[in-house]
Amino acid sequence: MDLVDAHSETVRDEADMALKILIAGGFGVGKTTLVGSVSEIRPLRTEEYLSEVGETVDDTRGVDRKATTTVAMDFGRITIRQGLSLYLFGTPGQDRFWFLWDDLSAGALGAVVLADTRRLADCFPAVDYFENRRVPFLVAVNCFPGARDYGADDVSRALDLDSGTPVVLCDARDRDSGKEVLIRLVEHAGRMHTARMLDTASRP
């Protein structure tokens, strides 16, 4: 490789951008499925089988067929366009693993809060977490077969979301659907970060 090629390679590496995104939500809502469906690498999963002991602390109503659960995180990567990749970190859904969230959310551009309309209240803790820490997020309603259909406005009102917080419908099993959710999040987070920078710059 000559000096020109080496310089071009360096410029290309510097131009590449990797953004950290969290995939959050309640127990059994589809976080592992979403990370796995969109990731272009083999996703890292930290799943364990549900045990009888866990039945006393995990609410499996509505997801009684679920056999495994994430105990640390899921990890995947997707390239949105040339020079822009997203590193996806799926959070554990059970209350007893929430102590991991602070470490996982450090440096994140934003978050996707997955919601299941059959268990909508399960995503309240994630919504509160990101609102309190001013982390940009959107709510993605995972449309499970047989679940009652609700529009984005209905979900927004039910969750009492701040004005401007996007709500989108998706199928966590479908790569294109999941990718569209991530693109919407990056756009939303970009607008919020720009607005905050302009607000800070305008202060005396």
Phi, psi and chi 1 to 4 in degrees:
 res  aa     phi    psi   chi1   chi2   chi3   chi4
   1 MET       -  123.9  178.0 -177.2  -66.0      -
   2 ASP   -84.3  179.7   59.4   27.9      -      -
   3 LEU   -64.3  -36.2  -69.6  177.5      -      -
   4 VAL   -64.8  -45.8  173.8      -      -      -
   5 ASP   -63.5  -40.6  -70.1  -22.3      -      -
   6 ALA   -63.9  -40.7      -      -      -      -
   7 HIS   -65.1  -42.3  175.4   70.4      -      -
   8 SER   -62.0  -39.9  -61.4      -      -      -
   9 GLU   -65.0  -39.8 -165.6   69.2   28.1      -
  10 THR   -65.2  -44.8  -59.7      -      -      -
  11 VAL   -61.1  -42.2  171.3      -      -      -
  12 ARG   -63.3  -42.4 -172.9  158.1   49.3 -113.1
  13 ASP   -63.8  -41.1  -70.5  -17.5      -      -
  14 GLU   -67.7  -30.2  -69.6  176.4  -10.6      -
  15 ALA   -75.4  -23.2      -      -      -      -
  16 ASP   -67.7  138.9  -72.6  -13.6      -      -
  17 MET  -126.2  133.7  179.4 -178.8  -63.3      -
  18 ALA  -120.2  124.2      -      -      -      -
  19 LEU  -112.9  142.6  -56.2  174.1      -      -
  20 LYS   -95.3  127.6 -178.2  178.9 -177.5 -179.2
  21 ILE  -126.3  136.3  -59.1  -65.3      -      -
  22 LEU   -97.7  142.8  -64.1 -172.7      -      -
  23 ILE  -115.6  109.6  -49.9  -63.7      -      -
  24 ALA  -123.4  177.4      -      -      -      -
  25 GLY   141.4 -178.6      -      -      -      -
  26 GLY   -74.5  177.0      -      -      -      -
  27 PHE   -64.5  127.2  176.2   62.5      -      -
  28 GLY    75.0   19.4      -      -      -      -
  29 VAL   -86.6  -14.6   76.6      -      -      -
  30 GLY   117.1   17.8      -      -      -      -
  31 LYS   -63.8  -47.6  -60.1 -179.5  -65.9  -65.0
  32 THR   -62.5  -39.1  -61.5      -      -      -
  33 THR   -63.0  -44.3  -60.1      -      -      -
  34 LEU   -64.0  -47.0  177.2   60.2      -      -
  35 VAL   -59.8  -44.0  172.1      -      -      -
  36 GLY   -66.9  -34.6      -      -      -      -
  37 SER   -74.1  -30.4   68.5      -      -      -
  38 VAL   -99.7  -18.4  -59.0      -      -      -
  39 SER   -68.3  135.5 -179.6      -      -      -
  40 GLU   -89.8   -5.7   61.6 -162.0   16.0      -
  41 ILE  -114.7  163.9   62.4  171.9      -      -
  42 ARG   -64.8  117.6 -177.3  176.9  179.9  179.1
  43 PRO   -67.9  145.2   23.7  -32.5      -      -
  44 LEU   -84.9  127.8  168.8   66.2      -      -
  45 ARG  -127.3  142.0  -67.0  171.8  174.5  165.5
  46 THR  -121.3   66.7   56.6      -      -      -
  47 GLU  -100.3  145.6  -70.1 -167.6  -55.1      -
  48 GLU  -130.6  153.8  -64.9  -69.3  -17.6      -
  49 TYR   -70.3  140.6  -75.6  100.5      -      -
  50 LEU   -66.3  140.6  -66.1  171.4      -      -
  51 SER  -117.1  169.1   65.2      -      -      -
  52 GLU   -64.4  -32.0  -67.0 -177.8    1.1      -
  53 VAL   -63.3  -40.6  174.9      -      -      -
  54 GLY   -67.3  -20.3      -      -      -      -
  55 GLU   -62.0  -23.9  -69.0  178.0   -1.5      -
  56 THR   -79.6  -15.2   62.6      -      -      -
  57 VAL  -121.9  -20.2  -69.3      -      -      -
  58 ASP  -100.7  129.2  -66.6  -29.8      -      -
  59 ASP   -86.9  105.3 -178.2    5.2      -      -
  60 THR  -102.0   13.2   58.6      -      -      -
  61 ARG   -61.5  129.0  -72.2  174.2  -62.0  175.9
  62 GLY    89.9  -16.6      -      -      -      -
  63 VAL  -132.7   40.9  -72.2      -      -      -
  64 ASP   -67.2  -14.5   47.0  -65.3      -      -
  65 ARG   -86.2   -6.8  -66.6 -175.8  179.4 -180.0
  66 LYS   -69.4  128.2 -174.7  172.6  174.3   60.6
  67 ALA  -107.4  -19.9      -      -      -      -
  68 THR  -129.0  165.0   60.9      -      -      -
  69 THR  -147.1  148.5 -175.2      -      -      -
  70 THR   -77.0  129.8  -61.2      -      -      -
  71 VAL  -111.0   -7.5  -63.9      -      -      -
  72 ALA  -137.6  -69.0      -      -      -      -
  73 MET  -168.7  164.3   68.4  171.1 -172.9      -
  74 ASP  -109.2  151.5  -61.1  -49.7      -      -
  75 PHE  -140.5  134.7  173.9   76.9      -      -
  76 GLY  -150.6  174.6      -      -      -      -
  77 ARG  -141.7  141.1 -174.9 -170.5   71.8 -156.8
  78 ILE  -140.3  138.5  178.2  174.1      -      -
  79 THR   -93.3  117.3  -59.4      -      -      -
  80 ILE   -77.5  -42.4  -63.6  -62.8      -      -
  81 ARG  -158.5  171.9   57.1  173.1  171.6   76.5
  82 GLN   -57.8  125.1 -175.4  175.7   -1.2      -
  83 GLY    89.9   -3.1      -      -      -      -
  84 LEU  -132.9  112.7  176.1   59.2      -      -
  85 SER  -119.5  151.0  -63.0      -      -      -
  86 LEU  -114.5  130.6  -55.6 -177.8      -      -
  87 TYR   -96.9  121.4  -71.1  159.9      -      -
  88 LEU  -103.2  127.7  -50.1  176.0      -      -
  89 PHE  -120.4  109.9  -68.8   79.3      -      -
  90 GLY   -86.5  126.0      -      -      -      -
  91 THR   -86.4  153.4   65.9      -      -      -
  92 PRO   -69.1  147.4   24.0  -32.0      -      -
  93 GLY   -93.3  -22.9      -      -      -      -
  94 GLN   -77.1  149.9  -58.3   98.9  -50.5      -
  95 ASP   -55.6  -38.6  -62.0    8.3      -      -
  96 ARG   -70.8   -9.6   66.0 -176.3 -173.0  -83.8
  97 PHE  -106.3    7.6  -65.4  125.0      -      -
  98 TRP   -68.6  -16.7  -77.2  -10.2      -      -
  99 PHE   -62.8  -18.0   67.3   92.0      -      -
 100 LEU   -79.0  -17.6  -63.5  169.2      -      -
 101 TRP   -62.9  -38.2  -77.6   36.9      -      -
 102 ASP   -61.2  -43.2  -73.3  -19.7      -      -
 103 ASP   -67.2  -42.0  -72.8  -23.7      -      -
 104 LEU   -67.0  -32.9  -70.6  175.7      -      -
 105 SER   -84.0  -10.7   62.3      -      -      -
 106 ALA   -60.6  123.7      -      -      -      -
 107 GLY    79.4    8.7      -      -      -      -
 108 ALA   -77.0  138.8      -      -      -      -
 109 LEU   -69.0  -39.5  173.4   77.1      -      -
 110 GLY  -173.8 -173.4      -      -      -      -
 111 ALA  -144.2  148.5      -      -      -      -
 112 VAL  -103.2  123.8  172.0      -      -      -
 113 VAL  -101.5  107.8  176.0      -      -      -
 114 LEU   -77.8  140.4  -89.0  178.8      -      -
 115 ALA  -130.8  146.1      -      -      -      -
 116 ASP  -119.6  118.4  178.3   -6.7      -      -
 117 THR   -64.5  -16.9   56.4      -      -      -
 118 ARG   -76.3  -21.2  -59.0  170.0  -58.7  177.8
 119 ARG  -140.2   52.4  -64.2  157.3   52.1   98.7
 120 LEU   -61.1  -34.5 -164.1   57.4      -      -
 121 ALA   -62.6  -20.7      -      -      -      -
 122 ASP   -64.9  -21.1  -72.0    1.9      -      -
 123 CYS   -94.6   -1.1   69.0      -      -      -
 124 PHE   -56.7  -45.4  -88.7  116.4      -      -
 125 PRO   -59.3  -39.3  -26.3   36.2      -      -
 126 ALA   -67.5  -42.5      -      -      -      -
 127 VAL   -59.6  -47.8  168.6      -      -      -
 128 ASP   -61.6  -40.9  -70.4  -18.2      -      -
 129 TYR   -59.1  -50.0 -178.3   90.8      -      -
 130 PHE   -74.7  -34.4  -63.5  122.8      -      -
 131 GLU   -63.5  -44.7  -76.8 -174.9  -17.1      -
 132 ASN   -65.5  -29.5  -69.1  -23.9      -      -
 133 ARG   -99.7    5.3  -72.4  160.2  178.9   78.5
 134 ARG    56.0   38.0  -58.6 -174.4   71.3 -143.1
 135 VAL   -89.9  122.5  175.4      -      -      -
 136 PRO   -59.3  136.1  -22.7   33.9      -      -
 137 PHE  -151.2  162.3   72.2   95.3      -      -
 138 LEU  -130.3  161.4   60.6   70.4      -      -
 139 VAL  -103.8  124.8  173.5      -      -      -
 140 ALA  -111.7  114.9      -      -      -      -
 141 VAL   -83.0  113.4  179.1      -      -      -
 142 ASN   -80.0  113.3 -167.0    6.9      -      -
 143 CYS   -83.4   90.6  -60.2      -      -      -
 144 PHE   -74.1  144.1  -74.1   90.4      -      -
 145 PRO   -58.8  132.7  -23.4   34.0      -      -
 146 GLY    87.8   -9.7      -      -      -      -
 147 ALA   -78.0  148.5      -      -      -      -
 148 ARG   -67.0  138.0 -177.5  177.4  172.2 -176.3
 149 ASP   -79.0  131.5  -69.5  -25.5      -      -
 150 TYR  -130.2  145.0  -69.7   93.2      -      -
 151 GLY   -80.0  166.6      -      -      -      -
 152 ALA   -60.3  -39.4      -      -      -      -
 153 ASP   -64.5  -39.1  -69.5  -19.5      -      -
 154 ASP   -61.4  -44.8  -64.2  -33.7      -      -
 155 VAL   -66.2  -41.1  173.2      -      -      -
 156 SER   -60.1  -43.0 -178.2      -      -      -
 157 ARG   -68.7  -41.1  -75.8 -166.9  -64.5  -90.6
 158 ALA   -63.1  -34.4      -      -      -      -
 159 LEU   -91.4   -3.9  -66.0  176.2      -      -
 160 ASP    53.3   48.9 -167.1   25.9      -      -
 161 LEU   -73.8  150.8  -63.2  176.3      -      -
 162 ASP   -62.1  148.4  -69.3  -19.6      -      -
 163 SER   -58.5  132.9  176.9      -      -      -
 164 GLY    96.5  -10.0      -      -      -      -
 165 THR   -75.1  117.5  -59.8      -      -      -
 166 PRO   -69.2  146.3  -16.6   30.8      -      -
 167 VAL  -126.2  125.3  176.8      -      -      -
 168 VAL  -128.1  154.4  -62.5      -      -      -
 169 LEU   -98.8  142.7  -52.3 -177.9      -      -
 170 CYS  -152.6  169.4   73.8      -      -      -
 171 ASP  -122.1  106.9 -177.6  -16.1      -      -
 172 ALA   -61.4  -17.4      -      -      -      -
 173 ARG   -81.9  -16.8  -58.0  166.7  -60.5  178.8
 174 ASP   -99.8  123.8 -178.0   77.2      -      -
 175 ARG   -60.3  -47.3  175.7  179.5  171.4   81.1
 176 ASP   -62.3  -40.3  -70.3  -21.6      -      -
 177 SER   -64.0  -45.2 -179.9      -      -      -
 178 GLY   -64.5  -39.9      -      -      -      -
 179 LYS   -62.8  -40.4 -174.9  174.4 -179.7  179.4
 180 GLU   -63.0  -38.5 -178.7   60.5   29.4      -
 181 VAL   -59.7  -45.1  168.2      -      -      -
 182 LEU   -66.1  -39.4  -64.1  171.8      -      -
 183 ILE   -62.6  -43.4  -69.1  172.5      -      -
 184 ARG   -61.0  -39.6  -72.6  -75.8  -57.4  -84.6
 185 LEU   -65.4  -46.3  171.7   64.0      -      -
 186 VAL   -59.6  -42.0  170.3      -      -      -
 187 GLU   -63.8  -44.7  -67.1  172.6  -14.9      -
 188 HIS   -64.1  -46.3  171.5   61.4      -      -
 189 ALA   -64.1  -38.5      -      -      -      -
 190 GLY   -61.3  -43.0      -      -      -      -
 191 ARG   -63.7  -41.3  -71.4 -168.0  -64.1  -90.8
 192 MET   -67.1  -43.2  -72.7 -162.6   64.6      -
 193 HIS   -65.5  -38.8  -75.9  -65.0      -      -
 194 THR   -63.7  -44.0  -61.4      -      -      -
 195 ALA   -62.4  -38.9      -      -      -      -
 196 ARG   -68.1  -39.9  -70.9  172.3 -176.6  172.8
 197 MET   -63.8  -42.2  -70.6  174.7   60.5      -
 198 LEU   -66.8  -37.3  -67.9  174.0      -      -
 199 ASP   -65.2  -42.2 -179.6   62.2      -      -
 200 THR   -65.1  -41.0  -58.7      -      -      -
 201 ALA   -68.0  -27.9      -      -      -      -
 202 SER   -82.7  -10.7   65.2      -      -      -
 203 ARG   -76.3  142.5  -65.9  176.4 -175.5  175.8
 204 PRO   -69.7      -   22.7  -32.0      -      -
